[in-house]
Amino acid sequence: MGDHCAEVTKVVSDTFRLDPALVVPEASLEELGIDSKGRIKLLAALEIYYDVTIELDELDRFTDVESVAEVLAEALATGRAEEKR
């Protein structure tokens, strides 16, 4: 999951124009200024970047960078996605 944390950090930093040094695995999305609309924006960015479908129900799990990485890892592991690089 470490690789996914790094990737989620990049997506969060790029999407919300945040300093990557602030986007650490234990950083809550709320601390980073990401509200419920921002979580939807993040979900969409991850779906586009990874060509993956993440159910809207998973937004409840988007509490911090590490939990977002966990959701992404699960989506990739279930074969619902192929990474785009």
Number of C-alpha atoms within 10 A of each C-alpha: 12 12 10 17 21 18 16 25 24 17 18 25 17 13 14 15 10 16 13 14 8 12 22 16 17 11 14 17 20 13 12 18 11 18 12 14 9 16 20 15 16 21 22 17 17 22 17 13 15 17 16 20 16 19 10 11 8 12 16 10 11 21 17 19 22 22 19 25 23 18 18 25 16 14 19 18 11 8 9 12 16 13 11 9 5
